[in-house]
Structure formats: C-alpha cells, structure tokens
Amino acid sequence: MRAVTPPVTREAAWAHARASAWLAALHRAVIAFPQRREIRMGAVAPAERLALAAQLYRAAAPPLADAPNAAKAPDTAEDSPLHVALSLTPRSQAGTELILALRNPELLALRHTLISETRDTLEIMDRHWPGGTAALQPATPGVKTPEVERDFWQTRDWQRMSARLNGLWLAQAALDLTPEGWLTGAEALSTLERATREAPRSPTVRLLLAEAQLQRNLPQQSIESCTEALRLAPGSNLISGRARYIRALAHWRLQQLALAEDDLNAALHTRTPSAPQGAEQARRLRARGAVRMLRRNYPGMCADFSAACALGDCEGLAVARAQKYCRTRAAAAPESGPASLPPSFLAAPAGQIPENTEKQAPEPAQGNPMNSDKPDRPEGEPAS
C-alpha cells in the first residue's frame, strides 16, 4: 500500500489501495479456480480468467472511515500507508454462474474492459506518485512519460483519478447478467448515475447506464448515453456493437423505426472475438425482424425471423406464420392486411409492461430480443 504523501489526498490513496487489493485478490482467485472441465479444456482464454474471477466472486471493502489509519490527524497520517481489508465472496451456485458467463462473451468482455480501465488508471497514478515509481511500475509500452510530468500533478488531479477509480468500482458491482439478457439491472440506475459522474470518460460505464435507463423507461436518456459511449470509444467494436443494439431498442421504443433498423444493422454486422452468439444473436435478429415487420419489409422480416429460429428462437417466426407470412420463399404480404405484433412482443424489455401500453412505442420483452432463453441450471460447488 502506498503512503499518503501530499499532494496525494487520502481519498486517492484509499481508492488506489482498494483497486490494487482487488486486482491482487482476483489474481489469487484465478490460481484457486476449481478444475472444472470448461476451464481445463481451454474454453476460457488466459486473458479472460481475471474477468471470470470478477464475475464469480463479489468484492467488498469497508469505507475509508473504517481504514486503520483513518482516525489519525492529518499531520500524523502523512506518509502512513492505508490498508484495505478487501474480501472476495464466491457467488452461490458457482457452476451455474460459470456456464452463464461462458455463454455470454460480451459479459466477460465488459468485465475485462473495466479491469483494464482500472489497471490503466492505477499505472497513471503510480507514475505520478511522489517519490517516483518507475522502477516499481514500468510505463505502458509506447507511452513516454517525462520525469518532470510528475511535478505538475496537484490535489485536483488526484481527486479526479480517485473519482475515476470509484466510478469503475461502482460499475463493476453493477455489471451482472439478468435473466432477460441485460448486463445490468434497472435497480442499478442510481449507482450507475453516480458512477458516470465519477468516471465520465469511461465508455463502459456509459453503456451500462444506458441499459439501466432503458429498463427504467427512459429511452431518450438511454439514446444519449449510448451516443456518448460511442463517442468515447470510436475504435471499440465491443462498445460499438452493444451500444448500437441498446440504442436501437430505445429508438424502437420511441417509434423511430428507421433509426432502430439502422442501429440493428450495425450491431449485427459488428465482428469481434466477443461477438454475440446463440441466444444473444437471436435476440438481435428477432429485434430487427420485428422492426422490419412494423416497417412492412416482409421479406427482410422473414429472413431475420428464420435466422433467429435457426439459433433456437422461433417465436418471431411463429408470430409471422400465424398471420400467413413467411410460409413461402416469396414471403409476400397476404391480402389480409399488414402484420402486427402480439402484446407479448410489445412489453418492456425488462419484462415490466408500462401503463398506457397502447400509447407506447413498440417495446420488446418476453417475446422480445432482450429476453433470454432459460439456460440449464446445473448445480455446482461454490468456488473457493
């Protein structure tokens, strides 16, 4: 643990100590991973194991006020290291959590991104810490850091980096897969709003905020958060694919169908190692099929519903065929009139039907792209 040396604030030293302890604990957890078949057979790449550990264990640390040296006067607390009693608690049903994580590569990829942002922030702080740390923490390859740069950091700089670490810590706690396919829950909105204030330049935090906002029926705010996430990470296919998918759902909710289809096209054509697979890809195809149905693009609708059905999600295709669509190669519109979506397709993505549904824009839910298939839930021993 580093000493509290002015102009480093105690809050910055505490955030640094907590983040460092968390990363060290994750490394120890990786070493202690149970020898499950999925891990032994190489289903989890070495770079993903820290992210998997962060998913399988919940981290907890007491607040700064409870730190061993917190009660000392400022003059005696200087140069005294802060110790963090951080704990990792294994989740219940670790076997189930492991399978769910492996089935959702975007979940692990976002965990990995948050870990990388935390590590990068720690390295920047180390390079500026009073006393010099070049021998202890080498700079990132390709990045030149002049020795004199350390002298330019003032109290406000340490406060800014402390806030960033706090925001990333909150986002890690809020990141979690829901049964409906979200990567965070509606109840995490206030936490993610605070995380965004603390780490305003983190695209991952912005993306999670957008998901929580959409679940709380705030589609316009969700669109703005997705757009900001895209601006902050212009070269990240991971952020681009997920953000455009969430933004498409928000556009759909506002009946901005052309914008929704454009974002879904981009989300479906984004290619990354963590690209959505299986049920997640089927959700996106079903979403675009539903949007195309509402735009009366019936050949495109049938193509998407058929592709989703090939991945195991046939609800959209069943809805279309019940209205005499998608029964022939031509997939022409029958004379009975335009197709329509059943109420189950129009419910909110989080499974909560808003009031005055007839006035709402089409919103996906249990028949919706965000609704995941129920995975098998085998019992597993808690990780240790």
C-alpha positions in Angstrom: 0.0 0.0 0.0 1.3 3.5 -0.9 1.8 6.2 1.7 -0.4 9.3 1.8 2.1 11.9 0.7 0.9 15.4 -0.3 -0.5 16.4 -2.7 -2.0 12.9 -2.8 -5.3 13.0 -1.0 -6.3 10.3 1.5 -9.3 9.6 -0.8 -7.0 9.0 -3.7 -4.6 6.8 -1.7 -7.6 4.8 -0.4 -9.1 4.3 -3.9 -5.7 3.3 -5.2 -5.2 0.8 -2.3 -8.6 -0.7 -2.8 -8.3 -1.2 -6.5 -4.8 -2.7 -6.1 -6.0 -5.1 -3.4 -8.9 -6.1 -5.7 -6.7 -6.9 -8.7 -4.3 -8.8 -6.4 -7.3 -10.8 -5.0 -8.5 -11.6 -8.5 -5.1 -13.0 -9.4 -5.2 -15.2 -6.4 -8.7 -16.3 -7.2 -7.6 -17.3 -10.7 -4.9 -19.6 -9.3 -7.5 -21.2 -7.0 -10.1 -21.8 -9.8 -11.8 -25.1 -9.4 -10.6 -27.6 -12.0 -13.8 -27.6 -14.0 -13.9 -29.2 -17.4 -14.8 -25.9 -19.1 -11.6 -24.3 -17.8 -9.4 -27.4 -18.3 -10.4 -27.7 -21.9 -9.4 -24.1 -22.6 -12.8 -22.6 -23.0 -11.6 -19.6 -21.0 -8.6 -17.9 -22.5 -5.9 -16.8 -20.1 -6.7 -13.1 -20.7 -10.4 -13.8 -19.7 -9.7 -15.5 -16.4 -9.4 -12.3 -14.4 -12.8 -11.2 -15.9 -14.3 -14.6 -15.0 -12.9 -14.3 -11.4 -14.6 -10.9 -11.2 -17.8 -12.5 -12.3 -17.7 -15.5 -9.9 -16.6 -13.5 -6.8 -18.2 -10.5 -5.2 -15.7 -7.9 -3.9 -16.4 -5.9 -0.7 -14.3 -3.4 1.1 -15.1 -1.1 4.1 -15.3 2.6 3.6 -12.4 5.0 4.1 -13.7 6.0 7.5 -13.0 2.4 8.7 -9.4 2.3 7.5 -6.8 1.5 10.2 -5.2 4.9 9.8 -8.3 6.9 9.1 -8.6 8.3 12.6 -5.2 9.8 12.7 -4.8 13.5 12.4 -3.7 14.8 9.0 -0.2 15.7 10.1 0.4 12.2 11.6 -1.3 10.4 8.8 1.1 11.7 6.2 3.5 9.0 4.9 1.3 6.3 6.5 0.1 3.6 4.2 -3.6 2.8 4.1 -4.5 -0.9 4.4 -7.7 -2.2 2.8 -9.4 -5.3 4.3 -10.9 -6.4 0.9 -12.8 -9.7 0.7 -13.9 -11.8 -2.2 -17.1 -13.8 -1.6 -17.9 -16.6 -4.0 -21.4 -16.4 -5.5 -23.9 -19.1 -4.8 -24.2 -21.8 -7.5 -20.8 -21.1 -8.9 -21.3 -23.8 -11.6 -24.4 -22.1 -12.9 -22.6 -18.7 -12.9 -19.7 -20.2 -14.8 -21.9 -21.6 -17.5 -23.9 -18.4 -17.9 -20.7 -16.3 -18.1 -19.2 -18.6 -20.8 -22.4 -18.4 -22.8 -22.2 -14.6 -22.8 -18.9 -13.4 -24.2 -20.0 -9.8 -24.0 -20.3 -10.0 -20.3 -16.8 -11.2 -19.8 -15.5 -8.7 -22.4 -17.1 -5.8 -20.5 -15.7 -7.2 -17.2 -12.3 -7.3 -18.9 -12.6 -3.8 -20.2 -13.5 -2.4 -16.7 -10.5 -4.3 -15.2 -8.2 -2.8 -17.9 -9.5 0.7 -17.3 -8.8 0.2 -13.6 -5.3 -1.1 -14.2 -4.5 1.8 -16.6 -5.7 4.3 -14.0 -3.5 2.7 -11.4 -0.5 2.8 -13.7 -1.0 6.5 -14.4 -1.3 7.2 -10.6 1.9 5.2 -9.9 3.9 7.2 -12.5 2.9 10.4 -10.8 3.1 9.3 -7.2 5.5 11.5 -5.1 8.9 9.8 -4.8 8.9 8.2 -8.2 7.8 4.6 -9.1 9.5 4.0 -12.5 11.4 1.0 -11.1 8.3 -0.5 -9.4 5.7 0.1 -12.2 7.1 0.4 -15.8 5.2 2.7 -18.1 2.9 1.4 -20.7 4.9 0.4 -23.8 5.0 3.2 -26.4 4.0 5.9 -23.9 6.7 8.3 -22.9 6.3 9.9 -19.5 8.8 12.7 -18.8 10.1 12.8 -15.2 9.0 16.4 -14.8 5.4 15.4 -15.6 5.1 14.1 -12.0 5.6 17.7 -10.7 2.5 19.0 -12.5 0.0 17.0 -10.5 -1.9 18.9 -8.0 -4.6 18.0 -5.5 -7.4 18.3 -8.1 -5.6 15.8 -10.3 -5.5 13.2 -7.5 -9.2 13.9 -6.8 -10.1 13.3 -10.4 -8.2 10.0 -10.5 -9.7 8.9 -7.2 -13.2 9.6 -8.5 -12.5 7.6 -11.7 -11.4 4.6 -9.6 -14.6 5.0 -7.5 -16.7 5.1 -10.6 -15.1 2.0 -12.1 -15.6 0.2 -8.7 -19.3 1.0 -8.7 -19.7 -0.1 -12.3 -18.0 -3.5 -11.5 -20.6 -4.0 -8.8 -23.5 -3.1 -11.1 -22.4 -5.3 -14.0 -24.3 -8.5 -13.9 -26.3 -10.6 -16.3 -30.1 -10.6 -15.8 -32.4 -13.4 -16.9 -33.7 -11.1 -19.7 -30.3 -10.6 -21.2 -29.4 -7.2 -19.8 -25.9 -6.7 -18.5 -27.2 -4.7 -15.5 -30.5 -4.3 -13.7 -33.0 -1.5 -13.5 -32.3 -1.2 -9.8 -28.7 -0.2 -10.6 -29.7 3.1 -12.2 -28.8 5.3 -9.2 -25.5 3.5 -8.7 -24.6 3.9 -12.4 -25.6 7.6 -12.4 -23.1 8.1 -9.6 -20.5 6.0 -11.4 -20.9 8.2 -14.5 -20.4 11.3 -12.5 -17.2 9.8 -11.0 -15.9 8.4 -14.3 -17.4 10.5 -17.0 -14.9 9.4 -19.7 -15.5 5.6 -19.3 -17.4 4.3 -22.3 -18.2 1.1 -20.4 -19.8 2.9 -17.6 -21.9 5.0 -20.1 -23.0 1.8 -21.8 -24.2 0.2 -18.6 -26.0 3.4 -17.6 -27.8 3.3 -21.0 -29.1 -0.2 -20.3 -30.4 0.7 -16.8 -32.1 3.9 -18.2 -33.9 1.9 -20.9 -35.2 -0.6 -18.3 -36.5 2.3 -16.2 -38.4 3.6 -19.3 -36.0 6.5 -20.1 -35.4 5.8 -23.8 -34.3 9.3 -24.7 -31.7 9.4 -21.9 -30.6 5.9 -23.0 -30.0 7.1 -26.5 -27.9 10.0 -25.2 -25.8 7.6 -23.1 -25.2 5.2 -25.9 -24.2 8.0 -28.2 -21.7 9.3 -25.6 -20.3 5.8 -25.2 -19.8 5.5 -28.9 -18.1 8.9 -28.9 -15.7 7.9 -26.1 -14.7 4.6 -27.8 -14.7 5.2 -31.5 -12.4 2.2 -32.2 -14.0 -0.3 -29.9 -16.1 -2.9 -31.8 -17.3 -4.3 -28.4 -18.7 -0.9 -27.3 -20.0 -0.1 -30.8 -21.9 -3.4 -31.2 -23.6 -3.4 -27.8 -24.2 0.4 -27.7 -25.9 0.4 -31.1 -28.1 -2.6 -30.1 -29.3 -0.8 -26.9 -29.8 2.4 -28.8 -31.8 0.5 -31.4 -34.1 -0.7 -28.7 -34.5 2.8 -27.4 -35.3 4.1 -30.9 -37.8 1.3 -31.3 -39.5 2.3 -28.0 -39.8 5.9 -29.4 -41.2 4.6 -32.7 -38.2 5.8 -34.5 -38.1 2.7 -36.6 -35.7 3.7 -39.4 -33.1 4.7 -36.8 -33.7 1.5 -34.9 -33.2 -0.6 -38.0 -30.0 1.3 -38.9 -28.5 0.6 -35.5 -29.5 -3.0 -35.6 -27.9 -3.4 -39.0 -24.7 -2.0 -37.5 -24.9 -4.2 -34.3 -25.5 -7.4 -36.3 -22.5 -6.6 -38.6 -20.0 -5.8 -35.9 -17.4 -8.5 -35.6 -15.3 -9.0 -32.5 -13.9 -12.1 -30.6 -16.7 -11.5 -28.1 -19.4 -11.0 -30.8 -22.9 -12.2 -29.6 -23.6 -15.8 -30.2 -26.6 -18.1 -29.8 -29.4 -16.6 -27.8 -27.9 -13.1 -27.8 -27.5 -13.1 -31.6 -31.1 -14.5 -31.9 -32.4 -11.6 -29.8 -30.8 -9.0 -32.2 -32.2 -10.8 -35.3 -35.6 -11.0 -33.7 -35.5 -7.3 -32.9 -34.6 -6.4 -36.4 -37.3 -8.8 -37.8 -39.9 -7.1 -35.6 -38.8 -3.6 -36.7 -39.0 -4.7 -40.3 -42.5 -6.1 -39.7 -43.6 -2.8 -38.4 -42.0 -1.1 -41.5 -43.7 -3.7 -43.7 -40.5 -5.1 -45.0 -41.8 -8.6 -45.1 -39.0 -10.4 -47.0 -36.5 -8.9 -44.6 -38.7 -9.8 -41.6 -38.9 -13.4 -42.7 -35.2 -13.6 -43.3 -34.5 -12.4 -39.8 -37.1 -14.5 -38.0 -35.9 -17.6 -39.9 -32.2 -16.8 -38.9 -33.3 -16.3 -35.3 -35.2 -19.6 -35.4 -32.1 -21.4 -36.7 -30.4 -20.2 -33.5 -33.2 -21.6 -31.3 -35.6 -18.6 -31.0 -38.7 -19.4 -33.2 -41.2 -17.1 -31.5 -40.9 -14.4 -34.1 -41.3 -16.8 -37.0 -44.3 -18.4 -35.3 -46.0 -15.0 -34.9 -45.4 -14.2 -38.6 -46.7 -17.6 -39.8 -49.8 -17.3 -37.7 -50.6 -14.2 -39.8 -49.8 -16.2 -43.0 -46.4 -14.7 -43.5 -43.0 -16.5 -44.1 -44.8 -19.6 -45.5 -43.2 -19.4 -48.9 -39.9 -18.3 -50.4 -41.6 -15.2 -51.8 -42.7 -14.2 -48.3 -45.1 -11.8 -49.9 -47.6 -9.9 -47.9 -51.0 -11.6 -47.8 -54.1 -9.8 -48.8 -55.4 -9.8 -45.2 -53.5 -6.7 -44.4 -50.3 -5.6 -42.6 -48.8 -7.8 -40.0 -48.9 -6.9 -36.3 -47.0 -7.9 -33.2 -48.9 -9.6 -30.3 -48.9 -7.9 -26.9 -46.1 -10.1 -25.6 -43.8 -8.6 -28.2 -44.7 -5.1 -27.2 -43.9 -5.4 -23.5 -41.0 -3.6 -21.9 -37.5 -5.2 -22.4 -37.2 -5.9 -18.6 -40.5 -7.8 -18.5 -42.4 -4.9 -17.0 -45.4 -3.7 -19.0 -45.7 0.1 -18.7 -49.0 1.9 -18.2 -51.0 3.0 -21.2 -49.4 0.4 -23.3 -51.5 1.4 -26.3 -49.8 4.8 -26.3 -46.3 3.3 -26.0 -43.9 2.7 -28.9 -43.3 -1.0 -29.6 -41.1 -2.3 -26.8 -39.6 -5.8 -26.9 -39.8 -8.2 -23.9 -40.8 -11.8 -23.2 -41.3 -12.1 -26.9 -38.5 -9.7 -27.3 -34.9 -9.5 -28.3 -33.7 -8.9 -24.8 -35.4 -12.0 -23.4 -33.0 -14.8 -23.0 -33.8 -18.5 -23.2 -33.8 -20.1 -19.8 -30.4 -21.9 -19.6 -29.9 -25.2 -17.9 -29.1 -24.6 -14.3 -26.9 -27.5 -13.1 -25.8 -27.4 -9.5 -22.2 -26.6 -8.9 -19.9 -26.3 -5.9 -19.2 -22.7 -4.8 -15.8 -21.6 -6.0 -13.1 -21.3 -3.3 
